[in-house]
Amino acid sequence: MAADLTQSPAVQAPRGSRHTRAMRLHLWLWAFLILVSLFSLGIGAAGTQVRLALLDWIRTGTLDAGAQVILFDIRLPRLALGLLVGAALAVSGAVMQGLFRNPLADPGLVGVSAGAGLGAILAIVLGAALPVALLDVAGDYLVPIAAFAGGWGSTILLYKVSTRRGRTSVATMLLAGIALAALTGALSGILVYIADDRQLRDLTFWGLGSLAGATWTKVLVAGPLIALAFLSAPLLARGLNGLALGEAAAAHMGVALERLKTGAILIVASATGAAVAVSGGIGFVGIVVPHLLRIAVGPDHRTLLPNAAVLGASLLVLADCISRTIIAPAELPIGIVTAVLGAPVFLWILLRARGVVDL
């Protein structure tokens, strides 16, 4: 990816108090992320045992074998996956809202979530019909692979439909995304209709999202894609700031609009596709986090994008802590927790901003 995706001058944000507030918030968000991460490692069915073992490790330098398995094979990969998925969804949501200039935009508008859902349903319902050799190769990762492929396939299709003569229409992309979501929903409904009871349970659990199946393999597979998106997203910040004034104004300012749109779609497809593939459907993170940060520090994407990554990661890890403790020893799907927490916050934001045209 080029060093500058937009080739545009910076749309200067007001300095002074807003810049200081943004820096202070960034430090507080990192502190919150560290606290939530430590809390995540210390809670669970064997929480007290692990905490005592960690204290002994600090004092003696040796870690109990049982605590070592719980910490390094279960909780650390789950924490790492939660950090990656939360950050991916939040950054993707911020990019989509900036690209569409719409506060209701989320990563699902480019077809990633719908396509990933269809791919996962295909794998769950029809996976048994695949050749045995292919099933042996894919193993337990058949559903994540199918979900990622479905997310990318739907995104490419949506991009082709909305691009004509080298120009991508954001309005066409939005409308085509609605049509694509309806089509994938219909196909998914057909598959759900023919699924058996076990498959229906798997479909329900996947659709609600979970980090229960976290492994270091999933972290290593999804991590590079999400990390690449993180490294590329700041290159869009100046162009997204210019696009807030409208496409015509942004073009006069030197923003390479087509490069900006292509870069944004690729970043969202990579980050969201990888996140949904390893965690299932998790809502509200991508739409609520950018709103909260705009209220706190303003709409400048140069500060919004990195702060969104930190806050999104923190909130998803916190939601995961709630999901595995609120009805322990059972586990509540994390998508339910994010919806219960996110919906009231989103309604509060809407009520707070009544009469304001631009959030």
N, C-alpha and C positions, 0 to 999 in steps of 0.2 A: 504494500500500500504506500502511496506517495507520502512524502513528508508533510504535505499540506493538502488536505482533501478539498478544500474550498477556494484556496487562493484569494482570500478576501482579507481586507483590513479588519482589525478588531472593531467591534461595536463597543466603544468604551462604556463600561458601567461606572456609575458614580463611585468615587473613592471615599476615603474618610471613614465615616461611621459605619457605612454598610460594609466596606471591606474589612474593617476591624471586627464587626459582628460576625462576618462569614468565617474569618480565621478563628475566632473564639469558639464558634459553633463547631468547626471542624475538629478542634482539639477535644471538645466535650463529647463529640460523637465517637472519637477514637477511644476515649476513656470508657464510654458506655459499652462499646464493642468488646473491650478487654474484660470488663466486669461480667457481661453476659456470657462470654466464652468460658470464663472460669466457672461461672455458675452452672453452665451446661455440662462441664466435665465432672462436676461434683454431685449431681443429682441423679436419681434413678433407684432401681430396686436395691442396688448394692452401694448406694451413695455414701453412707457412713463408713462402710468398709474401705471404699476407695479413698475417701478423705483421710482416714487414719493411716492407710498405706502410703499416701503421698507425704504425710507429715513424717513418717518413719524414713521414707526415701530421702527427704531433705536432711534429716538428722544423721542417718547412717549410710546413705548412698546406695542402699539396696532396696529393691521393690519386690513385694510379694508376687509370686507367679500368677495367682488368680487375679489380683488387681492389675497386673501388667496386661493380661489378656483383655480385661474389661476396658482398660484405658486406651491401649494402643490398637486393638482390633475392633472395638465397637464404638467407643465414644469419640475418639479423635477423628476417625473417618466420617462419622456422622456430623461432627462439628464442622469439619472442613467442607463437606458437601453442603451443609446449611449455609455457610458463609458464601460459597460460590453461587448457589442458586438464588439466595436473597439479593446479592449484589447484582447478578445478571438481570433479574426481573425488574429491579428498581432502575438501573441504568437504561435498560431497554424502554421502560415506560417514559423516562425523561426524554429520550431521543425521539420516541414516537410523538409525544405531545409537542415537542419543538418542531418536528417535521410537518405535522398536520396542522399546527397552530390551533390545536383543539385540546382543551383541558380534560376531555373525556376519552382521549386516545389512550390505548394501551398496546402491549406487544401483540395481542391477538389480531389487530387490524391488518397485519401483513400476512395473515393466514397461517402463522407458525403453530399456534395453539390448536386450531381446527385440524390442520393436517397431521400434527403429532398425535392428536386424539384418535383420528381415523387409523393411523398406522398402528397405534397400540391396540386398538380394538381388533384390527385385522389379525395381528399376531396372537392375541389371546383366543379369539374365536376360531380362526382357521389355521393356527400354527401347527396343530397336530397333523394336518394334511401335507405338510412340507416333507421333502425327502429326509430320511433318517440321518444321512451324512451331514446335511445342512443344519439339522437340529443339534447334532453332536458338536458342530463347530460353534454355533451361536450359544448353546447352553442356556444359562439363566439370563443372558443379555439379549435374547431375541426381542423382547418387548421394547427395551430402550433403543435398540438399533432400528426397529421398525418405526418407532415414534420419531426419532431424529430424521430418518429418511422421509417420512411423511411430512414433517415440518418443513424441511428444505424443498421438497417437491411442490408443496402448495405455495410456498413463497416464490419460487421461480415461475410457476404458472401465473400467479397474481402479477408479478413484475412484467411478464411478457404481455399480459392482457392490457395493462395500464401504460405500456410504452409504445409509442408510434413515431416513426421517423426520428428515432433517437431522443425523443422527449417523453418524460414520464409525467403523467398527470396525477397529482395527489388526489384530486376529487374522484377520478376514475378508479384509483386504487382503493379508496375508501368504499365506494359503491360495490366494486368487484369483490372486495373483502367480505362485505355483507352477503353477497350472493354465494361466494365460496363457502362461507360458514354454514349457510342454509343447506347447500348441497352435501357437504361433509356430514352435517347433522342428519340428513335423510339417509345417507349411506350407513352411517353409524347406527341409526335406528333399525335398519334392516338386519344388521349383524347382531344387534342386541336381541332382536325378536327371535333369531334362530339359536341363540346361545343357551347352554344348559345352566343349571343352578350354580355349579362351581365357577363357570366362566362369568356369570352375572356378578357373583361376589367379587371376583378378581377385577372386573370392569368397574364396579362401584368403588372399590378401594383405590384403584389407580386414578380414577377421575377425581377423587377427593384429595389426592396428594399425600405423600408420606416420605420421610427420610429413613424409615425403618430398615430398608435394604441397603443402607450405605456401606460401601466397601472401598478399600484403597484403589481397587481397579476402576470403579466408577469415578472416583476423584481424579485419577490420572487420565481417564478418557475425556471427561467433561472439562477438566481444569484448563488444558491448553486452549480450547476453543473459547472459553469464557475469558481467560486471561488476554487472549489476542483481541477480543472485543473491547476489554477495558483499556488496553494500550492504544487502540485506535479511536475510541470515542472522544477523547479530548481534542482530537484533530478536527472534529465536527463543530466544536463549541462556537467558534467565531462565525461560521456560516449559519448555524442555528440562531444565533443572536441577530444576524442580519435578516434572516428569513422571517423573524417576528414582525418585521415592518412590511411584509408582503413580498411576493416573488419579484415583482417589477422593481421595487426599491432595492431588494437584495442584489438583483442583477446589475443595477446601476452602480452599486457599491463594489462590484467586482467578484461577487460570490459565484462560483461555478456550480450552478444549480443542479445540473444532471449528475455531476460527480458527488455532490452533497447527498442527493437522494439515493444514489446507488450505494454510497458508503454507509448511509444510515440503515438501509434495508439489509445489507450484508451483515452489519454489526448486530442488528436485532435478530436476524435469522440465526446467526451463529450462537449468540448468547442465550436467547430464549429456547432455541431448538435443543441445545445441550442441556439446559436446565430442566425443561419439561421431560426430556427423555429419561433423566435419572431420578426425577422426583414426582412425576405425574402432574396433574392439574392443580396449581396453587394460584388463587386469585387475590386481587386487591393490593398486593405489594407494588406492582408496577404502576398503579393508578394513584394510590394514596401517598406514597413516599415523595414523589415530585411535588405534589400539592403542598404537603407540610413544609418542605424546604423552600418553596417559593414564598410562602407566608413568612418564613423565618429570615431568609437572606435575599429574596428577590429572584428575578428570572434569569440572571446571567448564567449561561450554561458553563462558563469557565469554573464557577464554584458549585453550580448545581449538580453536575455530573459526578465529580469525586465524592461530594457529600451524599449523593443518592446511593452510591455503592456502599458506603460505610453504614448508613442508616438502614438500607435494605437488608444488608447482611445481619445487622444487629436484631432487627425486628423479626426476621425469619427464625433465627436461632432462639430468640425469646419465645416465639410461637411454638417452636418444636419442644422447648422445655415444658410449656403448658400442656402440649398434646400428649406427652408421655408421663405426666404426673397427675393430671386432673382426675383421671379415672383409673389410676394404677391399681393392679398390675397390667390392666389392658391399656391400649393406646388409641387415642382419638386421632383420626386423620387430620393432618396439619392444615389442609384446605378449609376445614370447618372452623378451625381456630382463627385463621387469617380473615375469613369472612365475618365471623362474629366480632372480631376486633376492628376490622377495617371498615365495615359498612357504617357503623355509627360515627366513626371519625370522618368518613367521606360525607355523610349527611351534615355533620357539624360544619365542615368546610363549606358546603354549598349554602347552608343557612347563614354562615358568617359573611359569605361573599355575595349575598343577594344584592342585585343592583349593580354589581361590578361586572363589566363586560369581559375584561381580560383577567383571568386568574394568574 
